[in-house]
Amino acid sequence: MSETMHGDRVRVRMDDHGVAEVAMVRADKMNALDPEMFRGLIAAIAQVRADPAVRAVVLHGEGRAFCAGLDKSSLQGIAGGEGMADIVPRTHGLANVWQQVAWGWREVPVPVIAAVHGVAFGGGLQIALGADVRLVHPQTQLAVMEIKWGLVPDMAGCVLLTELVRPDVARALTFTGRIVSGSEAVALGLATQASEDPLAEARAMAREIAGRNPDAIRAGKRLFNGASPVDAARVLVAEAFEQQRLIGSANQRESVQAALENRAARYR
C-alpha cells in the first residue's frame, strides 16, 4: 500500500492489486471545492492516469458528504464582483481547469467508480458524473445546484448529463436545481445503483475489475468513450462561453446575494 497527498485536500492510496483510491479529505467542509481542492483533484487525476499499474479507481469523499459543491467563500467572492478570469481557453486538452476535475476522470484509461454519500451538489455532482460508475446511498442528496447561484453547469456537466439522462430530465434538473435522492437518481439515470454501503461496494467492484484482463478493460473504456454521441469538444467550449457571460453579471450577483441572505431575488 502506498499513499500520496496532494496538498491537504486529496489523498491517493494504491493497493497491491492495482486499485487506486482517491479521497477528498476536507471533511470539516463537506469536501467543498476551493482552489486547493481543484489543484489536488487535478494532480490526483494526473497521477492515476499516468501510472500503468493502476487497473481501477475508487473516488469518494471522507466525512459526511461526497462533495457539497463550490465553497461559500468563492461564492461570496462572485457576489462581490470577483471571479472574472477568462475560463474559455483550454488548459487540459479539451477542458479548462474547472472542467478537468470532472472531465479528467473520463480520460483516466481505466474504470473510475464513484462512491457517493451525504450530498453531491453542483460541482460535486459533476465530479461524480465524470466517473464511469456511480454507487449511491439511497438517501444521498444530489442536485444540479448551479441555478441557485445564477449559473449553469460548467464543469463538463452539460456533456455528462446529456449522455446519462433524457433531455427533458437534464433540462428540468438544470433549470430548477431540484434535489433528488439517491434512489431517484438511479431511476433517472444519474446513478448506476443504490447501496447501503457505496464505498464498500465500490471497493469490491474495483477489486473485481482489477482481476480482469487489463488490456480488455482499457480497450472497453476507450470504446465506450468513443461511442458517446456528444461532441464533447464543442459543448465544453460552449459551457465556458455561457458561464463567462454569466459570472459577475448583475443578475448573477443578485442570485448569489439572495441565496446567501435567504431572501427572494430581485432580478432586473
C-alpha positions in Angstrom: 0.0 0.0 0.0 1.4 3.4 -1.0 -0.1 6.8 -0.2 0.3 10.3 -1.8 -1.2 13.5 -0.5 -1.9 16.3 -3.0 -1.9 19.3 -0.7 -4.2 18.7 2.3 -7.4 18.1 0.3 -6.9 15.0 -1.7 -5.3 11.6 -0.9 -4.4 8.8 -3.3 -3.8 5.3 -1.9 -2.6 2.5 -4.2 -3.0 -1.1 -3.1 -1.1 -4.2 -4.3 -3.9 -5.2 -6.7 -3.8 -2.1 -8.8 -6.8 -0.3 -7.2 -6.2 3.4 -6.7 -8.4 5.1 -4.1 -8.8 8.8 -4.5 -10.4 10.5 -1.5 -11.4 14.1 -0.9 -10.4 14.7 2.7 -11.8 18.2 3.5 -14.3 16.6 5.8 -14.9 19.6 8.0 -16.2 21.5 5.0 -18.1 18.5 3.4 -15.3 18.4 0.8 -16.4 21.8 -0.7 -14.5 22.9 -3.7 -11.9 25.7 -3.3 -8.8 26.4 -5.4 -6.7 23.9 -3.3 -9.3 21.2 -3.8 -9.3 21.8 -7.6 -5.5 21.6 -7.6 -5.5 18.4 -5.6 -8.1 16.6 -7.8 -6.3 17.6 -11.0 -3.0 16.3 -9.5 -4.7 13.0 -8.5 -6.2 12.6 -11.9 -2.8 13.1 -13.5 -1.2 10.6 -11.1 -3.6 7.7 -11.7 -3.8 8.5 -15.4 0.0 8.2 -15.8 0.5 5.1 -13.6 0.4 1.9 -15.7 0.0 -0.2 -12.6 -3.5 1.3 -12.0 -6.3 -1.1 -13.0 -9.3 0.6 -11.4 -10.0 3.8 -9.4 -12.4 4.4 -6.5 -13.4 8.0 -5.9 -15.1 9.2 -2.7 -15.3 11.9 -0.1 -14.4 11.5 3.6 -16.8 12.6 6.4 -20.5 13.4 6.0 -20.6 14.0 2.2 -19.1 13.2 -1.2 -18.8 16.9 -2.1 -21.1 19.9 -1.2 -20.1 21.9 -4.3 -18.4 25.2 -4.5 -17.0 26.7 -1.3 -19.1 29.5 0.1 -16.1 31.9 0.2 -15.8 31.5 -3.5 -19.5 32.3 -4.0 -19.2 35.4 -1.8 -16.3 36.5 -4.0 -18.5 36.2 -7.1 -21.2 38.2 -5.3 -18.6 40.9 -4.7 -17.8 41.0 -8.4 -14.8 38.7 -8.4 -14.2 35.5 -10.4 -14.0 37.3 -13.8 -11.0 35.3 -15.0 -11.2 34.0 -18.6 -12.4 30.4 -18.5 -12.7 29.9 -22.2 -9.1 28.9 -23.0 -8.4 25.1 -22.9 -5.8 24.3 -20.3 -6.1 20.5 -20.1 -6.8 19.0 -23.5 -10.5 19.5 -24.2 -11.1 21.1 -20.8 -10.4 24.2 -18.8 -9.1 23.9 -15.2 -12.6 23.8 -13.7 -13.9 21.1 -16.1 -10.8 18.9 -15.7 -11.8 17.8 -12.2 -14.9 16.1 -13.7 -13.9 15.5 -17.3 -10.5 14.3 -16.3 -11.9 11.0 -14.9 -13.1 10.2 -18.5 -9.5 10.5 -19.6 -8.2 8.1 -17.0 -7.7 4.9 -19.1 -9.2 2.6 -16.5 -12.7 2.4 -14.9 -13.5 5.0 -12.2 -16.1 4.1 -9.7 -17.6 6.9 -7.5 -19.0 6.1 -4.1 -21.4 8.9 -3.3 -23.0 9.5 0.1 -24.3 12.5 2.0 -24.6 15.2 -0.7 -23.3 15.8 -4.2 -24.3 19.3 -5.1 -23.3 21.4 -8.1 -19.7 20.8 -8.9 -19.7 17.8 -6.6 -22.3 16.2 -8.7 -20.4 17.0 -11.9 -17.3 15.3 -10.4 -19.3 12.2 -9.7 -20.8 12.3 -13.2 -17.3 12.1 -14.7 -16.9 8.6 -13.2 -17.8 5.5 -15.2 -20.0 4.1 -12.4 -21.8 5.8 -9.6 -22.8 3.9 -6.5 -25.0 6.0 -4.2 -26.6 5.6 -0.8 -30.4 5.7 -1.2 -30.7 8.8 0.9 -27.9 10.7 -0.8 -29.0 14.1 -2.0 -27.9 15.2 -5.5 -28.6 18.4 -7.4 -27.6 20.4 -10.4 -27.3 23.3 -8.0 -25.8 26.0 -10.2 -29.0 27.8 -10.9 -29.3 28.7 -7.2 -26.2 30.9 -7.8 -27.4 32.2 -11.2 -25.0 30.0 -13.1 -25.1 27.0 -15.5 -23.2 23.7 -15.1 -19.7 24.4 -16.4 -17.6 21.5 -15.1 -18.4 19.2 -18.1 -21.9 18.8 -16.6 -23.7 19.5 -19.9 -21.8 16.8 -21.7 -22.1 14.3 -18.9 -25.8 14.9 -18.2 -26.7 14.6 -21.9 -25.0 11.2 -22.0 -26.8 9.9 -18.9 -30.4 11.1 -18.8 -33.3 12.0 -21.1 -33.0 15.6 -22.5 -36.1 16.8 -20.6 -34.8 15.4 -17.3 -31.4 17.1 -17.8 -33.2 20.4 -18.6 -35.6 20.2 -15.6 -32.8 19.4 -13.2 -30.7 22.3 -14.6 -33.5 24.8 -14.7 -34.8 24.1 -11.2 -31.9 22.9 -9.2 -34.2 20.3 -7.6 -32.6 17.9 -5.1 -33.2 14.3 -5.8 -32.5 11.3 -3.6 -30.0 8.5 -4.4 -32.9 6.2 -5.2 -34.5 8.7 -7.6 -31.1 9.4 -9.1 -30.9 5.7 -10.0 -34.3 5.8 -11.6 -33.4 8.9 -13.6 -30.1 7.6 -14.8 -27.9 9.9 -12.8 -26.6 7.0 -10.7 -25.8 3.4 -11.5 -27.2 1.7 -8.5 -28.1 2.3 -4.9 -26.2 0.7 -2.0 -26.4 0.9 1.8 -22.6 1.0 1.8 -21.5 2.5 -1.5 -17.8 2.7 -0.6 -17.5 -0.9 0.4 -19.4 -1.9 -2.8 -17.2 0.4 -4.9 -14.0 -1.2 -3.4 -15.4 -4.7 -4.1 -16.2 -3.8 -7.7 -12.8 -2.2 -8.3 -11.1 -5.3 -6.9 -13.2 -7.5 -9.3 -12.3 -5.2 -12.3 -8.6 -5.2 -11.3 -8.6 -9.0 -11.6 -9.8 -8.9 -15.2 -7.6 -8.7 -18.3 -6.3 -5.1 -18.0 -5.8 -4.8 -21.8 -9.5 -5.6 -22.3 -10.6 -3.3 -19.6 -8.7 -0.3 -21.1 -10.0 -1.2 -24.5 -13.6 -1.3 -23.2 -13.2 2.2 -21.8 -11.8 3.5 -25.0 -14.7 2.1 -26.9 -17.4 3.5 -24.7 -15.7 6.9 -24.6 -15.6 6.8 -28.4 -19.2 5.7 -28.6 -20.6 8.9 -27.0 -23.0 10.8 -29.3 -22.0 14.1 -27.7 -19.5 16.4 -29.4 -17.6 17.0 -26.2 -15.1 19.4 -27.5 -17.8 21.8 -28.8 -20.0 21.5 -25.7 -17.2 22.0 -23.3 -16.2 25.3 -25.0 -19.9 26.3 -25.2 -20.2 25.8 -21.4 -17.3 28.1 -20.8 -18.6 30.8 -23.1 -22.1 30.8 -21.5 -20.6 30.8 -18.0 -18.2 33.5 -18.9 -21.2 35.7 -19.8 -23.0 35.0 -16.5 -20.2 35.3 -14.0 -20.2 38.7 -12.3 -23.2 39.9 -14.2 -25.8 41.9 -12.3 -28.4 39.2 -12.1 -25.9 36.5 -11.3 -24.5 38.6 -8.4 -28.1 39.1 -7.2 -28.7 35.3 -7.3 -25.7 34.7 -5.0 -26.6 37.6 -2.6 -30.2 36.5 -2.4 -29.2 32.9 -1.7 -26.7 33.9 0.9 -29.2 36.2 2.6 -32.0 33.6 2.3 -34.4 36.0 0.5 -36.2 36.2 -2.8 -34.1 37.5 -5.6 -34.9 40.8 -7.2 -33.8 40.5 -10.9 -33.5 43.3 -13.3 
